[in-house]
Amino acid sequence: MNIKRLPFILFSSLFSFVWLIPLIWLVVTTFTEPTYYMSIIPKTPFTLDNVIYILSAAPFGQYYLNTITITLGIFIVQFFTVTLAAFALSVMNFRFEKLVFFLIFVQIIIPNDVLIMPNYSTISALGFIDTKLAIMLPFFCSAFGIFLLRQSFKAIPIALADAAKIDGCNLMQTIWKVFVPNAKPAYVSFGLVSISYHWNNYLWPMIVTNSVENRPLTVGLAIFAKSKEAVMQWANVCAATFIIILPLLLAFLFFQKQFINSFVSSGIK
């Protein structure tokens, strides 16, 4: 090991441990007996009672199903919309192309919270309030995804598209057989951002849903934390939080190398 890198390694390790303290605190509290306080040092024996209790006290199974449906539904639609839009803006030449790209780029810097009122008015007029579609519809296209894939498509040699055309591929075949496979790192990066965001999204789903059949995990957790079933004990709240973040946590632990490489390859700093 290079001795000159030792201070950097020590500092990085210390910083990583500090970053992990909240997670360690949550896990320890989750698997200890219910109390009215949180402790980073376990003071009671290991137990699964908290997890068992919150699974029976609230319909987290339904919340999980709702969240998976919403998250995957949004990403699947986004996959097609951002691909077609990015291809048009990166390869095809048309009038007002730069203006269209500018308008899409501007949407990246507009916070989603600013759009809550117009989105709610539109969803209400369509009669979609308290449905999963109400949560998904405003996110069926992504300005960030279009920008990211546009940059990746521009890096693909146009000669590949010309070769595909000579081989008899039409426009759609060229997109799905040439550009999409060569932009896999960008798709991985966008998938991570999209799935993580919509898995953790809280404000918009809270506004447009009223029933258990349509609430995602984040809204269910907030309602549970305020309910009498939580009985103001941090162990129960931490257990509910733990089962919500567990899928994303496991995904990161098992695929962290692919995650980092995909962002580096896509130029995300």
C-alpha positions as a LaTeX table, in Angstrom:
\begin{tabular}{lrrr}
\hline
Residue & $x$ (\AA) & $y$ (\AA) & $z$ (\AA) \\
\hline
Met1 & 0.00 & 0.00 & 0.00 \\
Asn2 & 1.28 & 3.44 & $-0.92$ \\
Ile3 & 2.14 & 5.24 & 2.34 \\
Lys4 & 1.21 & 8.58 & 0.76 \\
Arg5 & $-2.38$ & 7.39 & 0.36 \\
Leu6 & $-2.70$ & 6.32 & 4.00 \\
Pro7 & $-4.06$ & 9.68 & 5.29 \\
Phe8 & $-6.63$ & 9.71 & 2.50 \\
Ile9 & $-7.70$ & 6.13 & 3.27 \\
Leu10 & $-7.97$ & 6.88 & 7.00 \\
Phe11 & $-9.98$ & 10.03 & 6.38 \\
Ser12 & $-12.30$ & 8.23 & 3.92 \\
Ser13 & $-12.85$ & 5.38 & 6.38 \\
Leu14 & $-13.65$ & 7.81 & 9.20 \\
Phe15 & $-16.03$ & 9.77 & 7.00 \\
Ser16 & $-17.73$ & 6.55 & 5.88 \\
Phe17 & $-18.23$ & 5.46 & 9.49 \\
Val18 & $-19.75$ & 8.82 & 10.40 \\
Trp19 & $-22.10$ & 8.49 & 7.41 \\
Leu20 & $-23.11$ & 5.00 & 8.57 \\
Ile21 & $-23.96$ & 6.02 & 12.15 \\
Pro22 & $-27.65$ & 6.85 & 11.42 \\
Leu23 & $-28.09$ & 3.53 & 9.59 \\
Ile24 & $-26.39$ & 1.57 & 12.40 \\
Trp25 & $-28.55$ & 3.40 & 14.92 \\
Leu26 & $-31.72$ & 2.51 & 13.00 \\
Val27 & $-30.78$ & $-1.19$ & 12.63 \\
Val28 & $-29.83$ & $-1.57$ & 16.30 \\
Thr29 & $-33.09$ & 0.04 & 17.42 \\
Thr30 & $-35.08$ & $-2.12$ & 15.00 \\
Phe31 & $-33.86$ & $-5.39$ & 16.49 \\
Thr32 & $-34.03$ & $-4.51$ & 20.19 \\
Glu33 & $-37.00$ & $-4.47$ & 22.54 \\
Pro34 & $-39.47$ & $-1.56$ & 22.08 \\
Thr35 & $-38.52$ & 1.56 & 24.03 \\
Tyr36 & $-39.34$ & 5.25 & 24.03 \\
Tyr37 & $-35.78$ & 6.18 & 23.06 \\
Met38 & $-33.20$ & 5.24 & 20.44 \\
Ser39 & $-29.80$ & 3.83 & 21.32 \\
Ile40 & $-26.82$ & 3.12 & 19.08 \\
Ile41 & $-25.54$ & 0.59 & 21.64 \\
Pro42 & $-27.90$ & $-2.40$ & 22.10 \\
Lys43 & $-29.11$ & $-2.65$ & 25.70 \\
Thr44 & $-31.58$ & $-5.50$ & 25.24 \\
Pro45 & $-31.37$ & $-8.93$ & 23.55 \\
Phe46 & $-31.78$ & $-9.30$ & 19.79 \\
Thr47 & $-35.43$ & $-9.71$ & 18.78 \\
Leu48 & $-37.63$ & $-9.80$ & 15.67 \\
Asp49 & $-40.73$ & $-8.76$ & 17.61 \\
Asn50 & $-40.70$ & $-5.21$ & 16.23 \\
Val51 & $-40.70$ & $-6.35$ & 12.60 \\
Ile52 & $-43.40$ & $-8.95$ & 13.28 \\
Tyr53 & $-45.50$ & $-6.37$ & 15.11 \\
Ile54 & $-45.44$ & $-3.69$ & 12.43 \\
Leu55 & $-46.21$ & $-6.24$ & 9.68 \\
Ser56 & $-49.39$ & $-7.17$ & 11.56 \\
Ala57 & $-50.24$ & $-3.65$ & 12.73 \\
Ala58 & $-50.23$ & $-2.03$ & 9.28 \\
Pro59 & $-50.78$ & $-3.31$ & 5.70 \\
Phe60 & $-47.14$ & $-2.98$ & 4.65 \\
Gly61 & $-47.54$ & $-5.91$ & 2.26 \\
Gln62 & $-50.08$ & $-3.89$ & 0.27 \\
Tyr63 & $-47.85$ & $-0.82$ & 0.50 \\
Tyr64 & $-44.94$ & $-2.85$ & $-0.92$ \\
Leu65 & $-47.05$ & $-4.07$ & $-3.83$ \\
Asn66 & $-48.25$ & $-0.54$ & $-4.54$ \\
Thr67 & $-44.72$ & 0.88 & $-4.46$ \\
Ile68 & $-43.30$ & $-1.81$ & $-6.75$ \\
Thr69 & $-46.17$ & $-1.33$ & $-9.21$ \\
Ile70 & $-45.78$ & 2.44 & $-9.25$ \\
Thr71 & $-41.98$ & 2.45 & $-9.46$ \\
Leu72 & $-41.73$ & $-0.15$ & $-12.22$ \\
Gly73 & $-44.70$ & 1.31 & $-14.09$ \\
Ile74 & $-43.10$ & 4.74 & $-14.21$ \\
Phe75 & $-39.70$ & 3.41 & $-15.26$ \\
Ile76 & $-41.09$ & 1.20 & $-18.04$ \\
Val77 & $-42.97$ & 4.09 & $-19.61$ \\
Gln78 & $-40.01$ & 6.42 & $-19.11$ \\
Phe79 & $-37.74$ & 3.91 & $-20.85$ \\
Phe80 & $-39.69$ & 4.35 & $-24.09$ \\
Thr81 & $-40.44$ & 8.08 & $-23.86$ \\
Val82 & $-36.92$ & 9.22 & $-22.99$ \\
Thr83 & $-35.37$ & 6.88 & $-25.57$ \\
Leu84 & $-37.45$ & 8.25 & $-28.43$ \\
Ala85 & $-37.07$ & 11.87 & $-27.32$ \\
Ala86 & $-33.29$ & 11.53 & $-26.82$ \\
Phe87 & $-32.88$ & 9.92 & $-30.25$ \\
Ala88 & $-34.83$ & 12.70 & $-31.93$ \\
Leu89 & $-32.75$ & 15.39 & $-30.21$ \\
Ser90 & $-29.38$ & 13.72 & $-30.77$ \\
Val91 & $-29.60$ & 12.21 & $-34.27$ \\
Met92 & $-32.51$ & 13.74 & $-36.15$ \\
Asn93 & $-32.34$ & 17.32 & $-37.44$ \\
Phe94 & $-35.59$ & 19.26 & $-37.32$ \\
Arg95 & $-36.77$ & 22.84 & $-37.04$ \\
Phe96 & $-36.57$ & 24.47 & $-33.59$ \\
Glu97 & $-34.52$ & 21.53 & $-32.30$ \\
Lys98 & $-32.42$ & 23.75 & $-30.04$ \\
Leu99 & $-35.50$ & 25.49 & $-28.66$ \\
Val100 & $-37.13$ & 22.16 & $-27.82$ \\
Phe101 & $-33.98$ & 20.93 & $-26.10$ \\
Phe102 & $-33.72$ & 24.21 & $-24.16$ \\
Leu103 & $-37.31$ & 23.88 & $-22.91$ \\
Ile104 & $-36.64$ & 20.29 & $-21.83$ \\
Phe105 & $-33.41$ & 21.29 & $-20.11$ \\
Val106 & $-35.18$ & 24.10 & $-18.21$ \\
Gln107 & $-37.50$ & 21.50 & $-16.66$ \\
Ile108 & $-34.51$ & 19.93 & $-14.89$ \\
Ile109 & $-34.01$ & 23.03 & $-12.76$ \\
Ile110 & $-37.71$ & 23.43 & $-11.91$ \\
Pro111 & $-38.51$ & 21.72 & $-8.56$ \\
Asn112 & $-41.32$ & 19.18 & $-8.74$ \\
Asp113 & $-43.01$ & 20.88 & $-5.79$ \\
Val114 & $-43.70$ & 23.95 & $-7.95$ \\
Leu115 & $-45.79$ & 21.77 & $-10.28$ \\
Ile116 & $-47.97$ & 20.22 & $-7.58$ \\
Met117 & $-50.95$ & 22.57 & $-8.02$ \\
Pro118 & $-51.18$ & 22.40 & $-11.86$ \\
Asn119 & $-50.58$ & 18.64 & $-11.78$ \\
Tyr120 & $-53.26$ & 18.16 & $-9.13$ \\
Ser121 & $-55.75$ & 20.25 & $-11.11$ \\
Thr122 & $-55.08$ & 18.17 & $-14.22$ \\
Ile123 & $-55.32$ & 14.84 & $-12.40$ \\
Ser124 & $-58.53$ & 15.94 & $-10.67$ \\
Ala125 & $-60.09$ & 17.05 & $-13.98$ \\
Leu126 & $-59.28$ & 13.64 & $-15.46$ \\
Gly127 & $-60.91$ & 11.89 & $-12.50$ \\
Phe128 & $-57.77$ & 9.99 & $-11.51$ \\
Ile129 & $-57.56$ & 11.08 & $-7.86$ \\
Asp130 & $-56.78$ & 8.18 & $-5.48$ \\
Thr131 & $-55.44$ & 5.90 & $-8.17$ \\
Lys132 & $-51.97$ & 4.58 & $-8.90$ \\
Leu133 & $-52.18$ & 6.26 & $-12.29$ \\
Ala134 & $-52.50$ & 9.62 & $-10.52$ \\
Ile135 & $-49.11$ & 9.05 & $-8.91$ \\
Met136 & $-47.45$ & 7.83 & $-12.10$ \\
Leu137 & $-48.86$ & 10.11 & $-14.81$ \\
Pro138 & $-46.83$ & 13.30 & $-14.11$ \\
Phe139 & $-43.58$ & 11.28 & $-14.28$ \\
Phe140 & $-44.12$ & 9.33 & $-17.49$ \\
Cys141 & $-41.42$ & 11.44 & $-19.12$ \\
Ser142 & $-38.17$ & 12.66 & $-17.57$ \\
Ala143 & $-36.20$ & 15.73 & $-18.63$ \\
Phe144 & $-33.16$ & 14.34 & $-16.81$ \\
Gly145 & $-33.45$ & 11.04 & $-18.66$ \\
Ile146 & $-33.74$ & 12.78 & $-22.03$ \\
Phe147 & $-30.68$ & 14.92 & $-21.31$ \\
Leu148 & $-28.62$ & 11.94 & $-20.09$ \\
Leu149 & $-29.47$ & 9.68 & $-23.03$ \\
Arg150 & $-29.07$ & 12.49 & $-25.55$ \\
Gln151 & $-25.48$ & 12.91 & $-24.44$ \\
Ser152 & $-24.89$ & 9.14 & $-24.67$ \\
Phe153 & $-26.51$ & 8.84 & $-28.11$ \\
Lys154 & $-24.34$ & 11.70 & $-29.42$ \\
Ala155 & $-21.24$ & 9.69 & $-28.47$ \\
Ile156 & $-22.35$ & 6.74 & $-30.63$ \\
Pro157 & $-20.78$ & 6.88 & $-34.13$ \\
Ile158 & $-23.39$ & 7.70 & $-36.74$ \\
Ala159 & $-21.65$ & 5.16 & $-38.98$ \\
Leu160 & $-23.30$ & 2.40 & $-36.93$ \\
Ala161 & $-26.73$ & 3.77 & $-37.80$ \\
Asp162 & $-25.77$ & 4.05 & $-41.46$ \\
Ala163 & $-24.54$ & 0.44 & $-41.45$ \\
Ala164 & $-27.80$ & $-0.72$ & $-39.88$ \\
Lys165 & $-29.75$ & 1.16 & $-42.56$ \\
Ile166 & $-27.72$ & $-0.52$ & $-45.30$ \\
Asp167 & $-28.48$ & $-3.90$ & $-43.70$ \\
Gly168 & $-32.18$ & $-3.17$ & $-44.03$ \\
Cys169 & $-33.08$ & $-1.83$ & $-40.59$ \\
Asn170 & $-35.84$ & 0.76 & $-40.41$ \\
Leu171 & $-35.78$ & 3.72 & $-37.99$ \\
Met172 & $-37.25$ & 1.88 & $-34.98$ \\
Gln173 & $-34.97$ & $-1.12$ & $-35.50$ \\
Thr174 & $-31.97$ & 1.21 & $-35.62$ \\
Ile175 & $-32.99$ & 2.77 & $-32.30$ \\
Trp176 & $-33.59$ & $-0.50$ & $-30.42$ \\
Lys177 & $-30.79$ & $-2.57$ & $-31.98$ \\
Val178 & $-28.01$ & 0.01 & $-32.32$ \\
Phe179 & $-28.47$ & 2.97 & $-29.98$ \\
Val180 & $-30.11$ & 1.33 & $-26.96$ \\
Pro181 & $-27.52$ & $-1.50$ & $-26.55$ \\
Asn182 & $-24.64$ & 0.98 & $-26.89$ \\
Ala183 & $-26.06$ & 3.24 & $-24.18$ \\
Lys184 & $-26.42$ & 0.65 & $-21.41$ \\
Pro185 & $-24.37$ & 2.62 & $-18.83$ \\
Ala186 & $-26.67$ & 5.61 & $-19.30$ \\
Tyr187 & $-29.76$ & 3.43 & $-18.89$ \\
Val188 & $-28.34$ & 1.92 & $-15.69$ \\
Ser189 & $-27.62$ & 5.38 & $-14.31$ \\
Phe190 & $-31.07$ & 6.67 & $-15.22$ \\
Gly191 & $-32.72$ & 3.54 & $-13.82$ \\
Leu192 & $-30.99$ & 4.04 & $-10.48$ \\
Val193 & $-32.05$ & 7.66 & $-10.27$ \\
Ser194 & $-35.63$ & 6.99 & $-11.36$ \\
Ile195 & $-36.29$ & 3.95 & $-9.19$ \\
Ser196 & $-34.65$ & 5.46 & $-6.10$ \\
Tyr197 & $-36.57$ & 8.73 & $-6.48$ \\
His198 & $-39.99$ & 7.19 & $-6.98$ \\
Trp199 & $-39.43$ & 4.53 & $-4.29$ \\
Asn200 & $-38.79$ & 7.34 & $-1.80$ \\
Asn201 & $-41.25$ & 9.90 & $-3.17$ \\
Tyr202 & $-43.64$ & 11.08 & $-0.47$ \\
Leu203 & $-45.28$ & 14.47 & $-1.05$ \\
Trp204 & $-47.06$ & 13.86 & $-4.38$ \\
Pro205 & $-48.39$ & 10.37 & $-3.47$ \\
Met206 & $-49.63$ & 11.72 & $-0.14$ \\
Ile207 & $-51.62$ & 14.44 & $-1.91$ \\
Val208 & $-53.32$ & 12.28 & $-4.55$ \\
Thr209 & $-54.04$ & 9.06 & $-2.59$ \\
Asn210 & $-56.53$ & 8.38 & 0.19 \\
Ser211 & $-56.85$ & 4.59 & 0.34 \\
Val212 & $-54.68$ & 1.67 & 1.42 \\
Glu213 & $-55.06$ & 0.13 & $-2.04$ \\
Asn214 & $-53.08$ & 2.99 & $-3.62$ \\
Arg215 & $-50.72$ & 4.29 & $-0.93$ \\
Pro216 & $-46.98$ & 3.64 & $-1.39$ \\
Leu217 & $-44.60$ & 2.72 & 1.42 \\
Thr218 & $-43.53$ & 6.28 & 2.22 \\
Val219 & $-47.08$ & 7.47 & 2.86 \\
Gly220 & $-47.91$ & 4.28 & 4.75 \\
Leu221 & $-44.88$ & 4.81 & 7.00 \\
Ala222 & $-45.87$ & 8.39 & 7.79 \\
Ile223 & $-49.41$ & 7.34 & 8.70 \\
Phe224 & $-48.13$ & 4.42 & 10.79 \\
Ala225 & $-45.64$ & 6.63 & 12.67 \\
Lys226 & $-48.50$ & 8.92 & 13.74 \\
Ser227 & $-50.94$ & 6.14 & 14.59 \\
Lys228 & $-51.66$ & 4.54 & 17.94 \\
Glu229 & $-50.20$ & 1.27 & 16.63 \\
Ala230 & $-46.73$ & 2.86 & 16.77 \\
Val231 & $-47.45$ & 3.79 & 20.42 \\
Met232 & $-44.69$ & 6.42 & 20.20 \\
Gln233 & $-41.97$ & 3.79 & 20.42 \\
Trp234 & $-38.94$ & 4.37 & 18.23 \\
Ala235 & $-38.30$ & 0.64 & 17.82 \\
Asn236 & $-41.57$ & 0.23 & 15.92 \\
Val237 & $-40.98$ & 3.27 & 13.74 \\
Cys238 & $-37.40$ & 2.16 & 13.01 \\
Ala239 & $-38.60$ & $-1.35$ & 12.12 \\
Ala240 & $-41.09$ & 0.09 & 9.64 \\
Thr241 & $-38.40$ & 2.33 & 8.16 \\
Phe242 & $-35.96$ & $-0.57$ & 7.93 \\
Ile243 & $-38.24$ & $-2.81$ & 5.87 \\
Ile244 & $-38.87$ & 0.09 & 3.49 \\
Ile245 & $-35.21$ & 0.90 & 2.82 \\
Leu246 & $-34.08$ & $-2.75$ & 2.81 \\
Pro247 & $-34.56$ & $-3.43$ & $-0.95$ \\
Leu248 & $-32.58$ & $-0.35$ & $-2.00$ \\
Leu249 & $-29.94$ & $-1.06$ & 0.64 \\
Leu250 & $-29.45$ & $-4.65$ & $-0.56$ \\
Ala251 & $-29.35$ & $-3.52$ & $-4.17$ \\
Phe252 & $-26.57$ & $-1.08$ & $-3.36$ \\
Leu253 & $-24.59$ & $-3.61$ & $-1.32$ \\
Phe254 & $-24.69$ & $-6.24$ & $-4.07$ \\
Phe255 & $-24.35$ & $-3.98$ & $-7.10$ \\
Gln256 & $-22.34$ & $-1.02$ & $-5.81$ \\
Lys257 & $-19.52$ & $-1.62$ & $-8.32$ \\
Gln258 & $-21.94$ & $-1.61$ & $-11.24$ \\
Phe259 & $-23.67$ & 1.46 & $-9.79$ \\
Ile260 & $-20.46$ & 3.46 & $-9.57$ \\
Asn261 & $-19.18$ & 2.33 & $-12.97$ \\
Ser262 & $-22.46$ & 3.23 & $-14.65$ \\
Phe263 & $-22.35$ & 6.78 & $-13.29$ \\
Val264 & $-18.70$ & 7.22 & $-14.22$ \\
Ser265 & $-19.30$ & 5.90 & $-17.74$ \\
Ser266 & $-22.27$ & 8.23 & $-18.17$ \\
Gly267 & $-20.30$ & 11.28 & $-17.11$ \\
Ile268 & $-22.22$ & 11.97 & $-13.87$ \\
Lys269 & $-20.00$ & 13.64 & $-11.32$ \\
\hline
\end{tabular}
